[in-house]
Amino acid sequence: MKIHNEYSYKFIPIYAKIKKMRSHLKKILEKVQSGNLTPEQAMEKLTHYPYQDLDFAKLDHHREMRKGIPEVVLGLGKSDQQIKEISEQIIKKGSNLLVTKIDRKRFQNIKKDMPELNHNSSANLVYLKLEDSPPGKGKVAIITAGTSDIPVAEEAAVTSELLGNEIFKIYDVGVAGIHRLFGEYHKIKEAQVIIVVAGMEGALPSVIAGLTNRPIIAVPTSIGYGANLKGMAALLAMLNSCPGGVAVVNIDNGFGAAYMASLINHLP
């Protein structure tokens, strides 16, 4: 599911959101100083800084102030009720919500109490966009070696868009038929940052790195036969990439790749 972002303003660096939150805190302190707000009232407003304690989780609302990006929730290992409570508090703060690794069945249960949530069934992501993130400087290309790598690529795609990046996708252009990649070369040159998702032997990031001067973030996937070792072979191949300019995230970590790509794409 594509997320459409409409911007009515020119490029604003990612630190603009941090500056806005700091300004909010400064106004609270100024009101206390002027006598327009009691210390008790100020404490009430600042109760959840730097984090909110839910007993089972400590929500880092301060993270958006530090980094310009709110806390993202890993769905694995959490109960549906815990995810609901965490999500409710993030939304209450007015931040965009992103929960990773949530399949369709779990989403249907969570959605009963939170009908406003969206789900990408390919990426297994739950999300809700409440505000536009500052736009990136250029485009983020998301490329896969095979069709089986698309779920991880979709995690990167949804995350990238939520973080304010314009993206385009090029899927199924792996080294088994390298001519498919060359047919997309004119598109690849348009990217500011490139995310390359590959399983099996994980060769595609190295090939693309040899063709372009753009930073590449390689994502090994757990797709492959026995000696692939659930992504370990692809991970090691990417770490041993010969061309320069290739950084590597963890196996199946489309979110981590998108996060890094967004930071690069928002540099002043």
Summary of the structure (lengths in Angstrom):
residues: 268
radius of gyration: 20.4
end to end distance: 29.5
largest distance: 70.7
contacts: 877
relative contact order: 0.12
helix: 42%
strand: 16%
